[in-house]
Amino acid sequence: MRVFLGIVGVFLGLVIVTVLSTSWLVVYVHQKEEGWRLMVPAPVFLADIALRIGGAQAQQVDLPPEALEFLPMLRPIVDELAKAPDFEMVHVEEPGLSVSIRKVGQSFDVSVIDEDQTVHVTVPMAALQAAARAAGDGYLRIGELAGAFDGVSHTRLVDVRQPDQDVSVWVW
């Protein structure tokens, strides 16, 4: 009996260590008019498992033909972006609209603010580099891209603020 309890204890300990040491994807939705909130946490490694179960169609996405000519340039550009100091690539200001695309630290940030909503998207440089490696032969290998977020933590990937609802996606 002691051996069985010891094995169960070791197994539970390994599960706890795995769960606490992995990155988590957290989706948060706040519906303001109705007053409800929804938070859905999931370990990032589940994406890899889901992709393996989903078969070949879930594991790759065809790239548009016009993107194929730029694939050879993608890796060097992303690698140089990762080394570059912080800078703003695009900034557009118009009445009621502001758009900014920046490299900040080891992230690529896009912000769009208009009269009705605010959208912020942050893509970790590791994910961009994984996307550059995962792109080849006319398709994007999703499994390689999903794995890039496993080492990312405490990053807001998406934040959308609208008058009637807010949506955020974090990696913890």
Secondary structure as GFF3:
##gff-version 3
##sequence-region A 1 172
A	DSSP	alpha_helix	2	21	.	.	.	ID=ss1
A	DSSP	beta_strand	24	31	.	.	.	ID=ss2
A	DSSP	beta_strand	36	43	.	.	.	ID=ss3
A	DSSP	alpha_helix	45	54	.	.	.	ID=ss4
A	DSSP	alpha_helix	56	59	.	.	.	ID=ss5
A	DSSP	beta_strand	60	62	.	.	.	ID=ss6
A	DSSP	alpha_helix	65	68	.	.	.	ID=ss7
A	DSSP	alpha_helix	71	83	.	.	.	ID=ss8
A	DSSP	beta_strand	87	94	.	.	.	ID=ss9
A	DSSP	beta_strand	97	104	.	.	.	ID=ss10
A	DSSP	beta_strand	107	114	.	.	.	ID=ss11
A	DSSP	beta_strand	118	124	.	.	.	ID=ss12
A	DSSP	alpha_helix	125	134	.	.	.	ID=ss13
A	DSSP	beta_strand	135	136	.	.	.	ID=ss14
A	DSSP	beta_strand	139	141	.	.	.	ID=ss15
A	DSSP	alpha_helix	142	147	.	.	.	ID=ss16
A	DSSP	three_ten_helix	148	151	.	.	.	ID=ss17
A	DSSP	beta_strand	155	161	.	.	.	ID=ss18
A	DSSP	beta_strand	165	171	.	.	.	ID=ss19
###
